[in-house]
């Protein structure tokens, strides 16, 4: 693996300052049992955010990291789904749209203990739980014995209720975490923009972030319509998988599901349980992922639109995430590396910082609009982990240096322009702070 010029990193003194600021952000964004991604834009607990946040918290307050995850698991539904938002009852219903009164989780016969959304997000929680377990030392197995049943229930939910031909399907762009990805443009075209619906709600996100950096009103109306459809069918997964206007199989979500199985195997081992089933599941998902979503012509994993059966020809960072899987065939791994470092993503190349969320050469690439081009720290971190596991240490280090430098230059922003490094979206963003702490702790 050949690496071009390495960017110089901020001096050690700046690292102490950065770490202190990151800690302050995590403390300010903590609301007693969980951390909000951002005080104003996202004033509740988000599912995959909490996992990334716990990865950072484990270095400064391991017990807080444990509470972060366990409080999220406390919002788990009877069917095992871990909801994508767990609402803070102390925050006004209209502080975020769609809020608790939209999702109506409390109307369900087996309702969760607190108000939540009805969607899920990529299952990265076992990965965080494994790290938190280690950080707790002698208390690690107590934590693991509480976390493991929740993680198993989440895993079973995905397998039993979301699988289609062996991979997990997602039924809303918000479930992919890469909400506004250009990969969803095509399937979203099948979702009508309901003009009546348009006037029935007020977007809160654009009170706190520039509208040019957020999804369009049309896409928001589609998001609302899809969520309403699922809600009005009682969050019934048989209905949603067969009838929803948006059903896709996403490589990022599935790769993280497989990676989680490996983390579950390690947790199982600590608890004296048999880890073999989890390892087999990781292998199985990896095989099916390669079989169904690898595109030899695009040299990247692509999402599949279940409605049309077609692969969606958009090169997004989600298509690189399978690099976290140890069981990838060597040819696929090498091709992914070439795509990651080639013209579409430019990782490690002079003038590119981190990993852009979307293909730099595509006319839809936008370095400022959310998930349509900017570099995010969570996806860049995932790829650095994948590279490290496959022996790409030099590029992994360069990506980690890029992440530190982005934050040093632009602050703890939600996302960054891959070319200029300018910061976008909200400020004091929790997973940017947490992952920075995680990186700096690994260096120490
Ligand atoms: C963004 O998503 C939420 C909806 O879930 C939103 O835009 O309102 C995404 O970046 C998602 O991945 C993230 O979990 C969430 C909170 O940071 O914000």
Boltz pocket constraint, residues with backbone or C-beta under 6 A from the ligand:
constraints:
  - pocket:
      binder: B
      contacts: [[A, 37], [A, 41], [A, 42], [A, 46], [A, 47], [A, 48], [A, 49], [A, 84], [A, 97], [A, 174], [A, 176], [A, 177], [A, 178], [A, 179], [A, 205]]
      max_distance: 6.0
